[in-house]
Amino acid sequence: MPIYVKIDEYKDVLDLLNMIKNKLAEAKELLSRINELKNEEDAELELWHSGIEEIEKKIEFVDKALFRPSML
Amino acid sequence: MAKKKEESPLYVGIEDPIALRRQLLEATRDILQYLKRYEEFKRVREEKLELISRIRDLSDEIGKLIWKIKKLLPKTGVRLPKKKIELEEARLLEETKPRIRKTKIPKPELSMMEKIEKELSAIEEKLARL
């Protein structure tokens, strides 16, 4: 059973639909950029993780050298 | 006595002072590099939060636009005809159901999540009826 929409309102609906489409495209772009940033963050955190382990090793060396010289 | 102690202090020997100094300097350098990187990390996070807020605004706007379309479209009474059996069953159920006096219980205020869920189930219902 078809329904009938006034022509003016039909145009408004089309305009609104276009606006929605544009906003959806924008949202898609934003989401993809957010994903990129998230990956950047993750990579950076991973780097920090390994970096902190490296620093820990160096400090361990210093600790041994200063406080437990016989262990070297 | 204290004076005597000062005159003969004790020393701890460090086998490889150059390596020790190198390790200390490298650790300091690494820490400074990470502090520098942290500033960049902060910038990335701020940008991400800004984008998330923009995407939230966008989704609100899209919701409003959809609502406008809904308002522009005519209300239709198009419903799938219910089967006779189902109707009969519903009537019988209504007849046999014990009557309970309804008392008004004040509804607690809905949270945003509950509101969304309510709207969603209303839409699902409408979709199912189409």
N, CA and C atoms of all chains as a GROMACS GRO file, in nm:
protein
  606
    1MET      N    1   0.084  -0.119   0.000
    1MET     CA    2   0.000   0.000   0.000
    1MET      C    3   0.089   0.125   0.000
    2PRO      N    4   0.087   0.204  -0.108
    2PRO     CA    5   0.178   0.321  -0.112
    2PRO      C    6   0.130   0.434  -0.022
    3ILE      N    7   0.227   0.518   0.019
    3ILE     CA    8   0.187   0.637   0.095
    3ILE      C    9   0.227   0.758   0.010
    4TYR      N   10   0.160   0.869   0.030
    4TYR     CA   11   0.187   0.987  -0.050
    4TYR      C   12   0.238   1.100   0.039
    5VAL      N   13   0.346   1.162  -0.011
    5VAL     CA   14   0.410   1.268   0.067
    5VAL      C   15   0.400   1.397  -0.015
    6LYS      N   16   0.367   1.509   0.050
    6LYS     CA   17   0.359   1.637  -0.019
    6LYS      C   18   0.492   1.666  -0.086
    7ILE      N   19   0.484   1.727  -0.205
    7ILE     CA   20   0.606   1.747  -0.283
    7ILE      C   21   0.708   1.835  -0.209
    8ASP      N   22   0.659   1.942  -0.140
    8ASP     CA   23   0.752   2.029  -0.065
    8ASP      C   24   0.823   1.949   0.044
    9GLU      N   25   0.744   1.873   0.114
    9GLU     CA   26   0.801   1.794   0.222
    9GLU      C   27   0.894   1.686   0.168
   10TYR      N   28   0.859   1.636   0.052
   10TYR     CA   29   0.942   1.534  -0.012
   10TYR      C   30   1.081   1.592  -0.040
   11LYS      N   31   1.081   1.719  -0.089
   11LYS     CA   32   1.210   1.785  -0.116
   11LYS      C   33   1.288   1.803   0.015
   12ASP      N   34   1.215   1.842   0.118
   12ASP     CA   35   1.281   1.860   0.248
   12ASP      C   36   1.342   1.728   0.295
   13VAL      N   37   1.266   1.622   0.274
   13VAL     CA   38   1.317   1.490   0.315
   13VAL      C   39   1.445   1.456   0.240
   14LEU      N   40   1.442   1.486   0.108
   14LEU     CA   41   1.563   1.457   0.028
   14LEU      C   42   1.682   1.539   0.078
   15ASP      N   43   1.654   1.669   0.106
   15ASP     CA   44   1.763   1.755   0.158
   15ASP      C   45   1.817   1.700   0.290
   16LEU      N   46   1.725   1.661   0.374
   16LEU     CA   47   1.767   1.608   0.505
   16LEU      C   48   1.849   1.480   0.488
   17LEU      N   49   1.804   1.399   0.393
   17LEU     CA   50   1.877   1.274   0.369
   17LEU      C   51   2.019   1.303   0.321
   18ASN      N   52   2.030   1.406   0.235
   18ASN     CA   53   2.163   1.445   0.187
   18ASN      C   54   2.252   1.492   0.301
   19MET      N   55   2.189   1.571   0.389
   19MET     CA   56   2.265   1.620   0.505
   19MET      C   57   2.313   1.504   0.591
   20ILE      N   58   2.223   1.407   0.609
   20ILE     CA   59   2.260   1.290   0.690
   20ILE      C   60   2.377   1.216   0.624
   21LYS      N   61   2.366   1.202   0.491
   21LYS     CA   62   2.473   1.130   0.420
   21LYS      C   63   2.607   1.201   0.439
   22ASN      N   64   2.605   1.336   0.426
   22ASN     CA   65   2.729   1.412   0.443
   22ASN      C   66   2.785   1.395   0.584
   23LYS      N   67   2.695   1.400   0.681
   23LYS     CA   68   2.740   1.389   0.820
   23LYS      C   69   2.794   1.248   0.847
   24LEU      N   70   2.732   1.150   0.785
   24LEU     CA   71   2.781   1.013   0.802
   24LEU      C   72   2.921   0.998   0.742
   25ALA      N   73   2.940   1.062   0.626
   25ALA     CA   74   3.072   1.054   0.562
   25ALA      C   75   3.176   1.121   0.652
   26GLU      N   76   3.135   1.236   0.710
   26GLU     CA   77   3.226   1.307   0.801
   26GLU      C   78   3.259   1.220   0.922
   27ALA      N   79   3.156   1.156   0.975
   27ALA     CA   80   3.175   1.070   1.093
   27ALA      C   81   3.270   0.955   1.059
   28LYS      N   82   3.255   0.904   0.938
   28LYS     CA   83   3.341   0.794   0.895
   28LYS      C   84   3.487   0.837   0.892
   29GLU      N   85   3.508   0.959   0.836
   29GLU     CA   86   3.645   1.012   0.831
   29GLU      C   87   3.702   1.031   0.971
   30LEU      N   88   3.619   1.089   1.057
   30LEU     CA   89   3.663   1.114   1.196
   30LEU      C   90   3.701   0.983   1.264
   31LEU      N   91   3.618   0.883   1.241
   31LEU     CA   92   3.641   0.753   1.304
   31LEU      C   93   3.773   0.692   1.256
   32SER      N   94   3.799   0.710   1.127
   32SER     CA   95   3.922   0.653   1.074
   32SER      C   96   4.044   0.727   1.133
   33ARG      N   97   4.029   0.862   1.149
   33ARG     CA   98   4.138   0.940   1.210
   33ARG      C   99   4.158   0.899   1.357
   34ILE      N  100   4.046   0.877   1.426
   34ILE     CA  101   4.054   0.834   1.567
   34ILE      C  102   4.127   0.701   1.576
   35ASN      N  103   4.096   0.614   1.482
   35ASN     CA  104   4.162   0.483   1.480
   35ASN      C  105   4.313   0.497   1.459
   36GLU      N  106   4.349   0.589   1.367
   36GLU     CA  107   4.492   0.614   1.343
   36GLU      C  108   4.560   0.662   1.472
   37LEU      N  109   4.493   0.758   1.537
   37LEU     CA  110   4.551   0.814   1.660
   37LEU      C  111   4.563   0.707   1.768
   38LYS      N  112   4.463   0.620   1.772
   38LYS     CA  113   4.465   0.512   1.872
   38LYS      C  114   4.584   0.420   1.845
   39ASN      N  115   4.607   0.391   1.716
   39ASN     CA  116   4.721   0.306   1.682
   39ASN      C  117   4.853   0.374   1.720
   40GLU      N  118   4.858   0.508   1.694
   40GLU     CA  119   4.978   0.584   1.732
   40GLU      C  120   5.001   0.573   1.882
   41GLU      N  121   4.893   0.589   1.956
   41GLU     CA  122   4.901   0.581   2.103
   41GLU      C  123   4.951   0.444   2.147
   42ASP      N  124   4.892   0.340   2.088
   42ASP     CA  125   4.930   0.203   2.124
   42ASP      C  126   5.078   0.177   2.095
   43ALA      N  127   5.123   0.225   1.977
   43ALA     CA  128   5.262   0.204   1.939
   43ALA      C  129   5.353   0.276   2.038
   44GLU      N  130   5.312   0.399   2.073
   44GLU     CA  131   5.392   0.478   2.166
   44GLU      C  132   5.400   0.410   2.303
   45LEU      N  133   5.288   0.358   2.349
   45LEU     CA  134   5.284   0.290   2.480
   45LEU      C  135   5.373   0.166   2.479
   46GLU      N  136   5.370   0.096   2.364
   46GLU     CA  137   5.453  -0.024   2.351
   46GLU      C  138   5.600   0.014   2.360
   47LEU      N  139   5.632   0.126   2.293
   47LEU     CA  140   5.770   0.176   2.294
   47LEU      C  141   5.812   0.213   2.436
   48TRP      N  142   5.724   0.276   2.506
   48TRP     CA  143   5.753   0.315   2.645
   48TRP      C  144   5.777   0.191   2.730
   49HIS      N  145   5.698   0.093   2.705
   49HIS     CA  146   5.710  -0.030   2.782
   49HIS      C  147   5.850  -0.090   2.767
   50SER      N  148   5.895  -0.101   2.641
   50SER     CA  149   6.028  -0.158   2.621
   50SER      C  150   6.135  -0.062   2.671
   51GLY      N  151   6.111   0.068   2.652
   51GLY     CA  152   6.207   0.169   2.698
   51GLY      C  153   6.226   0.163   2.848
   52ILE      N  154   6.117   0.148   2.920
   52ILE     CA  155   6.125   0.144   3.066
   52ILE      C  156   6.201   0.019   3.111
   53GLU      N  157   6.183  -0.088   3.038
   53GLU     CA  158   6.258  -0.210   3.072
   53GLU      C  159   6.408  -0.188   3.054
   54GLU      N  160   6.443  -0.116   2.945
   54GLU     CA  161   6.584  -0.084   2.918
   54GLU      C  162   6.642  -0.001   3.032
   55ILE      N  163   6.566   0.101   3.072
   55ILE     CA  164   6.612   0.190   3.179
   55ILE      C  165   6.627   0.110   3.309
   56GLU      N  166   6.534   0.020   3.330
   56GLU     CA  167   6.538  -0.064   3.450
   56GLU      C  168   6.668  -0.145   3.454
   57LYS      N  169   6.706  -0.198   3.337
   57LYS     CA  170   6.830  -0.277   3.330
   57LYS      C  171   6.951  -0.190   3.364
   58LYS      N  172   6.950  -0.067   3.311
   58LYS     CA  173   7.064   0.023   3.335
   58LYS      C  174   7.074   0.057   3.483
   59ILE      N  175   6.960   0.084   3.542
   59ILE     CA  176   6.959   0.120   3.684
   59ILE      C  177   7.000  -0.001   3.769
   60GLU      N  178   6.962  -0.117   3.724
   60GLU     CA  179   7.001  -0.241   3.793
   60GLU      C  180   7.154  -0.254   3.791
   61PHE      N  181   7.211  -0.223   3.677
   61PHE     CA  182   7.358  -0.228   3.663
   61PHE      C  183   7.423  -0.131   3.761
   62VAL      N  184   7.370  -0.008   3.764
   62VAL     CA  185   7.425   0.094   3.854
   62VAL      C  186   7.410   0.049   3.999
   63ASP      N  187   7.295  -0.007   4.028
   63ASP     CA  188   7.267  -0.054   4.163
   63ASP      C  189   7.369  -0.160   4.206
   64LYS      N  190   7.393  -0.251   4.115
   64LYS     CA  191   7.490  -0.357   4.145
   64LYS      C  192   7.628  -0.298   4.163
   65ALA      N  193   7.665  -0.207   4.072
   65ALA     CA  194   7.799  -0.149   4.076
   65ALA      C  195   7.821  -0.071   4.205
   66LEU      N  196   7.719  -0.002   4.251
   66LEU     CA  197   7.737   0.083   4.368
   66LEU      C  198   7.717   0.010   4.501
   67PHE      N  199   7.619  -0.074   4.506
   67PHE     CA  200   7.584  -0.132   4.635
   67PHE      C  201   7.621  -0.279   4.650
   68ARG      N  202   7.642  -0.345   4.538
   68ARG     CA  203   7.682  -0.485   4.548
   68ARG      C  204   7.797  -0.510   4.452
   69PRO      N  205   7.910  -0.442   4.474
   69PRO     CA  206   8.021  -0.450   4.376
   69PRO      C  207   8.070  -0.591   4.353
   70SER      N  208   8.054  -0.676   4.451
   70SER     CA  209   8.106  -0.814   4.435
   70SER      C  210   8.024  -0.895   4.334
   71MET      N  211   7.904  -0.849   4.307
   71MET     CA  212   7.818  -0.925   4.215
   71MET      C  213   7.853  -0.901   4.069
   72LEU      N  214   7.931  -0.799   4.039
   72LEU     CA  215   7.964  -0.769   3.899
   72LEU      C  216   8.072  -0.862   3.847
   73MET      N  217   8.644   1.126   6.889
   73MET     CA  218   8.608   1.001   6.821
   73MET      C  219   8.557   1.029   6.680
   74ALA      N  220   8.464   1.126   6.672
   74ALA     CA  221   8.407   1.163   6.542
   74ALA      C  222   8.515   1.219   6.451
   75LYS      N  223   8.603   1.294   6.510
   75LYS     CA  224   8.712   1.353   6.433
   75LYS      C  225   8.798   1.244   6.371
   76LYS      N  226   8.820   1.138   6.451
   76LYS     CA  227   8.903   1.026   6.406
   76LYS      C  228   8.840   0.957   6.284
   77LYS      N  229   8.706   0.946   6.289
   77LYS     CA  230   8.632   0.882   6.177
   77LYS      C  231   8.649   0.961   6.049
   78GLU      N  232   8.642   1.093   6.061
   78GLU     CA  233   8.657   1.181   5.944
   78GLU      C  234   8.795   1.168   5.882
   79GLU      N  235   8.891   1.145   5.969
   79GLU     CA  236   9.029   1.135   5.919
   79GLU      C  237   9.053   1.007   5.838
   80SER      N  238   8.980   0.901   5.872
   80SER     CA  239   8.998   0.777   5.798
   80SER      C  240   8.867   0.727   5.738
   81PRO      N  241   8.816   0.797   5.633
   81PRO     CA  242   8.689   0.753   5.575
   81PRO      C  243   8.706   0.622   5.497
   82LEU      N  244   8.592   0.552   5.480
   82LEU     CA  245   8.595   0.426   5.405
   82LEU      C  246   8.556   0.451   5.260
   83TYR      N  247   8.611   0.378   5.168
   83TYR     CA  248   8.580   0.394   5.026
   83TYR      C  249   8.530   0.261   4.970
   84VAL      N  250   8.438   0.276   4.875
   84VAL     CA  251   8.390   0.154   4.806
   84VAL      C  252   8.450   0.157   4.666
   85GLY      N  253   8.510   0.050   4.628
   85GLY     CA  254   8.571   0.047   4.496
   85GLY      C  255   8.470   0.017   4.386
   86ILE      N  256   8.479   0.093   4.279
   86ILE     CA  257   8.393   0.068   4.164
   86ILE      C  258   8.481   0.016   4.052
   87GLU      N  259   8.448  -0.105   4.010
   87GLU     CA  260   8.533  -0.174   3.913
   87GLU      C  261   8.542  -0.101   3.780
   88ASP      N  262   8.424  -0.066   3.729
   88ASP     CA  263   8.422  -0.004   3.595
   88ASP      C  264   8.345   0.129   3.601
   89PRO      N  265   8.412   0.233   3.648
   89PRO     CA  266   8.339   0.360   3.666
   89PRO      C  267   8.288   0.420   3.535
   90ILE      N  268   8.360   0.392   3.428
   90ILE     CA  269   8.317   0.450   3.299
   90ILE      C  270   8.184   0.388   3.256
   91ALA      N  271   8.177   0.255   3.272
   91ALA     CA  272   8.052   0.186   3.236
   91ALA      C  273   7.937   0.234   3.324
   92LEU      N  274   7.968   0.254   3.450
   92LEU     CA  275   7.866   0.302   3.544
   92LEU      C  276   7.814   0.440   3.502
   93ARG      N  277   7.911   0.526   3.475
   93ARG     CA  278   7.874   0.662   3.434
   93ARG      C  279   7.793   0.658   3.303
   94ARG      N  280   7.837   0.569   3.212
   94ARG     CA  281   7.767   0.557   3.084
   94ARG      C  282   7.622   0.513   3.106
   95GLN      N  283   7.607   0.412   3.191
   95GLN     CA  284   7.471   0.361   3.218
   95GLN      C  285   7.382   0.470   3.278
   96LEU      N  286   7.439   0.544   3.370
   96LEU     CA  287   7.362   0.651   3.436
   96LEU      C  288   7.321   0.758   3.336
   97LEU      N  289   7.419   0.797   3.254
   97LEU     CA  290   7.391   0.902   3.155
   97LEU      C  291   7.288   0.856   3.052
   98GLU      N  292   7.304   0.730   3.012
   98GLU     CA  293   7.208   0.676   2.912
   98GLU      C  294   7.067   0.669   2.970
   99ALA      N  295   7.060   0.626   3.095
   99ALA     CA  296   6.927   0.618   3.159
   99ALA      C  297   6.865   0.757   3.168
  100THR      N  298   6.947   0.856   3.204
  100THR     CA  299   6.897   0.994   3.214
  100THR      C  300   6.852   1.043   3.077
  101ARG      N  301   6.937   1.014   2.977
  101ARG     CA  302   6.902   1.057   2.841
  101ARG      C  303   6.769   0.993   2.797
  102ASP      N  304   6.755   0.863   2.824
  102ASP     CA  305   6.632   0.793   2.785
  102ASP      C  306   6.509   0.854   2.851
  103ILE      N  307   6.525   0.881   2.979
  103ILE     CA  308   6.412   0.940   3.053
  103ILE      C  309   6.374   1.074   2.992
  104LEU      N  310   6.475   1.153   2.961
  104LEU     CA  311   6.446   1.286   2.902
  104LEU      C  312   6.378   1.271   2.766
  105GLN      N  313   6.426   1.172   2.690
  105GLN     CA  314   6.363   1.148   2.559
  105GLN      C  315   6.217   1.108   2.575
  106TYR      N  316   6.191   1.026   2.677
  106TYR     CA  317   6.052   0.984   2.697
  106TYR      C  318   5.964   1.099   2.745
  107LEU      N  319   6.025   1.188   2.823
  107LEU     CA  320   5.948   1.306   2.866
  107LEU      C  321   5.910   1.391   2.745
  108LYS      N  322   6.007   1.399   2.653
  108LYS     CA  323   5.983   1.476   2.530
  108LYS      C  324   5.870   1.410   2.449
  109ARG      N  325   5.880   1.280   2.441
  109ARG     CA  326   5.778   1.205   2.364
  109ARG      C  327   5.642   1.215   2.430
  110TYR      N  328   5.644   1.226   2.561
  110TYR     CA  329   5.517   1.234   2.635
  110TYR      C  330   5.437   1.356   2.591
  111GLU      N  331   5.510   1.466   2.563
  111GLU     CA  332   5.442   1.588   2.517
  111GLU      C  333   5.367   1.560   2.387
  112GLU      N  334   5.434   1.485   2.297
  112GLU     CA  335   5.373   1.449   2.169
  112GLU      C  336   5.253   1.356   2.194
  113PHE      N  337   5.273   1.265   2.288
  113PHE     CA  338   5.167   1.170   2.323
  113PHE      C  339   5.044   1.245   2.375
  114LYS      N  340   5.071   1.347   2.457
  114LYS     CA  341   4.962   1.428   2.512
  114LYS      C  342   4.886   1.498   2.399
  115ARG      N  343   4.962   1.547   2.301
  115ARG     CA  344   4.899   1.615   2.187
  115ARG      C  345   4.807   1.519   2.111
  116VAL      N  346   4.858   1.396   2.090
  116VAL     CA  347   4.779   1.294   2.019
  116VAL      C  348   4.651   1.263   2.095
  117ARG      N  349   4.665   1.249   2.226
  117ARG     CA  350   4.547   1.218   2.309
  117ARG      C  351   4.445   1.332   2.305
  118GLU      N  352   4.496   1.454   2.313
  118GLU     CA  353   4.404   1.570   2.308
  118GLU      C  354   4.330   1.573   2.176
  119GLU      N  355   4.406   1.547   2.068
  119GLU     CA  356   4.342   1.547   1.935
  119GLU      C  357   4.235   1.438   1.930
  120LYS      N  358   4.269   1.322   1.985
  120LYS     CA  359   4.174   1.209   1.983
  120LYS      C  360   4.047   1.243   2.061
  121LEU      N  361   4.066   1.304   2.178
  121LEU     CA  362   3.949   1.340   2.260
  121LEU      C  363   3.862   1.444   2.189
  122GLU      N  364   3.930   1.536   2.120
  122GLU     CA  365   3.856   1.639   2.046
  122GLU      C  366   3.773   1.573   1.935
  123LEU      N  367   3.836   1.478   1.866
  123LEU     CA  368   3.765   1.408   1.757
  123LEU      C  369   3.648   1.327   1.812
  124ILE      N  370   3.669   1.265   1.926
  124ILE     CA  371   3.560   1.186   1.986
  124ILE      C  372   3.443   1.278   2.021
  125SER      N  373   3.476   1.396   2.074
  125SER     CA  374   3.367   1.488   2.108
  125SER      C  375   3.295   1.535   1.981
  126ARG      N  376   3.373   1.556   1.872
  126ARG     CA  377   3.310   1.596   1.745
  126ARG      C  378   3.220   1.487   1.690
  127ILE      N  379   3.266   1.365   1.702
  127ILE     CA  380   3.187   1.253   1.648
  127ILE      C  381   3.059   1.236   1.731
  128ARG      N  382   3.067   1.265   1.860
  128ARG     CA  383   2.948   1.258   1.945
  128ARG      C  384   2.848   1.365   1.902
  129ASP      N  385   2.900   1.484   1.877
  129ASP     CA  386   2.811   1.593   1.830
  129ASP      C  387   2.746   1.554   1.697
  130LEU      N  388   2.830   1.496   1.610
  130LEU     CA  389   2.778   1.456   1.478
  130LEU      C  390   2.664   1.354   1.493
  131SER      N  391   2.684   1.259   1.582
  131SER     CA  392   2.580   1.156   1.597
  131SER      C  393   2.452   1.217   1.653
  132ASP      N  394   2.467   1.319   1.740
  132ASP     CA  395   2.348   1.391   1.790
  132ASP      C  396   2.276   1.459   1.674
  133GLU      N  397   2.356   1.526   1.590
  133GLU     CA  398   2.297   1.599   1.477
  133GLU      C  399   2.226   1.502   1.383
  134ILE      N  400   2.289   1.389   1.358
  134ILE     CA  401   2.228   1.289   1.268
  134ILE      C  402   2.096   1.241   1.328
  135GLY      N  403   2.096   1.218   1.459
  135GLY     CA  404   1.974   1.176   1.527
  135GLY      C  405   1.862   1.278   1.510
  136LYS      N  406   1.898   1.407   1.524
  136LYS     CA  407   1.798   1.513   1.508
  136LYS      C  408   1.743   1.517   1.365
  137LEU      N  409   1.834   1.500   1.270
  137LEU     CA  410   1.790   1.503   1.129
  137LEU      C  411   1.694   1.387   1.100
  138ILE      N  412   1.727   1.271   1.154
  138ILE     CA  413   1.639   1.155   1.132
  138ILE      C  414   1.501   1.182   1.193
  139TRP      N  415   1.504   1.245   1.309
  139TRP     CA  416   1.379   1.278   1.375
  139TRP      C  417   1.296   1.375   1.290
  140LYS      N  418   1.366   1.471   1.227
  140LYS     CA  419   1.296   1.567   1.139
  140LYS      C  420   1.230   1.495   1.022
  141ILE      N  421   1.305   1.400   0.964
  141ILE     CA  422   1.249   1.324   0.851
  141ILE      C  423   1.125   1.248   0.897
  142LYS      N  424   1.136   1.191   1.015
  142LYS     CA  425   1.023   1.115   1.069
  142LYS      C  426   0.900   1.204   1.084
  143LYS      N  427   0.926   1.328   1.124
  143LYS     CA  428   0.814   1.422   1.142
  143LYS      C  429   0.752   1.462   1.008
  144LEU      N  430   0.837   1.470   0.905
  144LEU     CA  431   0.788   1.512   0.773
  144LEU      C  432   0.706   1.402   0.706
  145LEU      N  433   0.743   1.280   0.733
  145LEU     CA  434   0.671   1.170   0.669
  145LEU      C  435   0.534   1.150   0.734
  146PRO      N  436   0.435   1.117   0.653
  146PRO     CA  437   0.301   1.100   0.712
  146PRO      C  438   0.293   0.976   0.800
  147LYS      N  439   0.206   0.988   0.899
  147LYS     CA  440   0.187   0.871   0.985
  147LYS      C  441   0.098   0.773   0.911
  148THR      N  442   0.144   0.652   0.905
  148THR     CA  443   0.063   0.553   0.835
  148THR      C  444   0.007   0.453   0.935
  149GLY      N  445  -0.110   0.408   0.903
  149GLY     CA  446  -0.169   0.306   0.990
  149GLY      C  447  -0.145   0.168   0.934
  150VAL      N  448  -0.040   0.160   0.852
  150VAL     CA  449  -0.014   0.031   0.788
  150VAL      C  450   0.038  -0.069   0.891
  151ARG      N  451  -0.036  -0.172   0.910
  151ARG     CA  452   0.004  -0.277   1.003
  151ARG      C  453  -0.022  -0.411   0.937
  152LEU      N  454   0.059  -0.505   0.971
  152LEU     CA  455   0.034  -0.640   0.920
  152LEU      C  456  -0.091  -0.694   0.990
  153PRO      N  457  -0.183  -0.753   0.916
  153PRO     CA  458  -0.302  -0.806   0.983
  153PRO      C  459  -0.265  -0.921   1.075
  154LYS      N  460  -0.317  -0.912   1.195
  154LYS     CA  461  -0.286  -1.018   1.291
  154LYS      C  462  -0.369  -1.140   1.258
  155LYS      N  463  -0.312  -1.252   1.281
  155LYS     CA  464  -0.384  -1.374   1.249
  155LYS      C  465  -0.500  -1.392   1.345
  156LYS      N  466  -0.604  -1.452   1.294
  156LYS     CA  467  -0.724  -1.471   1.375
  156LYS      C  468  -0.696  -1.546   1.503
  157ILE      N  469  -0.612  -1.646   1.488
  157ILE     CA  470  -0.580  -1.732   1.604
  157ILE      C  471  -0.513  -1.650   1.714
  158GLU      N  472  -0.422  -1.570   1.673
  158GLU     CA  473  -0.349  -1.488   1.771
  158GLU      C  474  -0.445  -1.397   1.846
  159LEU      N  475  -0.537  -1.342   1.772
  159LEU     CA  476  -0.636  -1.251   1.832
  159LEU      C  477  -0.723  -1.326   1.934
  160GLU      N  478  -0.763  -1.444   1.891
  160GLU     CA  479  -0.848  -1.526   1.977
  160GLU      C  480  -0.772  -1.563   2.106
  161GLU      N  481  -0.649  -1.598   2.088
  161GLU     CA  482  -0.565  -1.634   2.202
  161GLU      C  483  -0.551  -1.516   2.298
  162ALA      N  484  -0.528  -1.401   2.242
  162ALA     CA  485  -0.512  -1.280   2.324
  162ALA      C  486  -0.641  -1.251   2.401
  163ARG      N  487  -0.756  -1.273   2.332
  163ARG     CA  488  -0.886  -1.245   2.396
  163ARG      C  489  -0.908  -1.341   2.514
  164LEU      N  490  -0.876  -1.467   2.487
  164LEU     CA  491  -0.892  -1.568   2.593
  164LEU      C  492  -0.802  -1.539   2.712
  165LEU      N  493  -0.682  -1.501   2.682
  165LEU     CA  494  -0.585  -1.470   2.786
  165LEU      C  495  -0.634  -1.353   2.872
  166GLU      N  496  -0.692  -1.256   2.804
  166GLU     CA  497  -0.744  -1.137   2.872
  166GLU      C  498  -0.860  -1.176   2.965
  167GLU      N  499  -0.942  -1.267   2.915
  167GLU     CA  500  -1.060  -1.308   2.993
  167GLU      C  501  -1.022  -1.387   3.118
  168THR      N  502  -0.924  -1.471   3.104
  168THR     CA  503  -0.885  -1.557   3.216
  168THR      C  504  -0.788  -1.491   3.313
  169LYS      N  505  -0.735  -1.378   3.274
  169LYS     CA  506  -0.636  -1.310   3.357
  169LYS      C  507  -0.702  -1.252   3.482
  170PRO      N  508  -0.649  -1.279   3.601
  170PRO     CA  509  -0.708  -1.218   3.721
  170PRO      C  510  -0.692  -1.067   3.717
  171ARG      N  511  -0.798  -1.002   3.761
  171ARG     CA  512  -0.793  -0.856   3.755
  171ARG      C  513  -0.714  -0.800   3.874
  172ILE      N  514  -0.622  -0.719   3.839
  172ILE     CA  515  -0.537  -0.658   3.943
  172ILE      C  516  -0.558  -0.507   3.938
  173ARG      N  517  -0.584  -0.452   4.054
  173ARG     CA  518  -0.602  -0.307   4.056
  173ARG      C  519  -0.467  -0.241   4.031
  174LYS      N  520  -0.471  -0.150   3.940
  174LYS     CA  521  -0.345  -0.083   3.906
  174LYS      C  522  -0.324   0.037   3.997
  175THR      N  523  -0.210   0.039   4.057
  175THR     CA  524  -0.176   0.158   4.137
  175THR      C  525  -0.058   0.227   4.071
  176LYS      N  526  -0.067   0.357   4.075
  176LYS     CA  527   0.041   0.432   4.008
  176LYS      C  528   0.166   0.433   4.095
  177ILE      N  529   0.270   0.382   4.037
  177ILE     CA  530   0.400   0.383   4.106
  177ILE      C  531   0.486   0.487   4.035
  178PRO      N  532   0.538   0.582   4.108
  178PRO     CA  533   0.620   0.682   4.039
  178PRO      C  534   0.742   0.618   3.975
  179LYS      N  535   0.757   0.647   3.846
  179LYS     CA  536   0.869   0.586   3.774
  179LYS      C  537   0.999   0.657   3.809
  180PRO      N  538   1.105   0.580   3.833
  180PRO     CA  539   1.233   0.647   3.857
  180PRO      C  540   1.284   0.711   3.728
  181GLU      N  541   1.358   0.819   3.744
  181GLU     CA  542   1.408   0.888   3.624
  181GLU      C  543   1.504   0.797   3.547
  182LEU      N  544   1.485   0.796   3.416
  182LEU     CA  545   1.566   0.707   3.334
  182LEU      C  546   1.703   0.769   3.307
  183SER      N  547   1.802   0.683   3.305
  183SER     CA  548   1.934   0.732   3.271
  183SER      C  549   1.941   0.743   3.119
  184MET      N  550   2.048   0.808   3.072
  184MET     CA  551   2.062   0.827   2.927
  184MET      C  552   2.062   0.693   2.854
  185MET      N  553   2.134   0.594   2.915
  185MET     CA  554   2.143   0.462   2.853
  185MET      C  555   2.005   0.397   2.845
  186GLU      N  556   1.926   0.410   2.953
  186GLU     CA  557   1.793   0.350   2.955
  186GLU      C  558   1.703   0.416   2.852
  187LYS      N  559   1.716   0.549   2.842
  187LYS     CA  560   1.636   0.621   2.743
  187LYS      C  561   1.666   0.570   2.602
  188ILE      N  562   1.795   0.556   2.576
  188ILE     CA  563   1.836   0.509   2.443
  188ILE      C  564   1.782   0.368   2.419
  189GLU      N  565   1.793   0.282   2.523
  189GLU     CA  566   1.745   0.146   2.508
  189GLU      C  567   1.594   0.144   2.482
  190LYS      N  568   1.524   0.233   2.553
  190LYS     CA  569   1.379   0.241   2.537
  190LYS      C  570   1.345   0.281   2.393
  191GLU      N  571   1.415   0.386   2.347
  191GLU     CA  572   1.392   0.431   2.210
  191GLU      C  573   1.421   0.321   2.110
  192LEU      N  574   1.532   0.249   2.137
  192LEU     CA  575   1.571   0.141   2.047
  192LEU      C  576   1.464   0.033   2.040
  193SER      N  577   1.414  -0.006   2.158
  193SER     CA  578   1.314  -0.113   2.157
  193SER      C  579   1.185  -0.066   2.089
  194ALA      N  580   1.154   0.065   2.103
  194ALA     CA  581   1.036   0.119   2.036
  194ALA      C  582   1.053   0.109   1.885
  195ILE      N  583   1.176   0.144   1.839
  195ILE     CA  584   1.203   0.137   1.695
  195ILE      C  585   1.198  -0.007   1.647
  196GLU      N  586   1.258  -0.098   1.727
  196GLU     CA  587   1.256  -0.240   1.690
  196GLU      C  588   1.112  -0.290   1.675
  197GLU      N  589   1.029  -0.246   1.770
  197GLU     CA  590   0.889  -0.287   1.767
  197GLU      C  591   0.822  -0.238   1.638
  198LYS      N  592   0.848  -0.108   1.609
  198LYS     CA  593   0.788  -0.052   1.489
  198LYS      C  594   0.835  -0.127   1.364
  199LEU      N  595   0.964  -0.157   1.363
  199LEU     CA  596   1.020  -0.230   1.248
  199LEU      C  597   0.954  -0.366   1.234
  200ALA      N  598   0.934  -0.430   1.345
  200ALA     CA  599   0.874  -0.564   1.341
  200ALA      C  600   0.730  -0.558   1.290
  201ARG      N  601   0.664  -0.444   1.320
  201ARG     CA  602   0.525  -0.432   1.279
  201ARG      C  603   0.509  -0.396   1.132
  202LEU      N  604   0.618  -0.344   1.071
  202LEU     CA  605   0.606  -0.302   0.930
  202LEU      C  606   0.586  -0.420   0.835
   0.00000   0.00000   0.00000
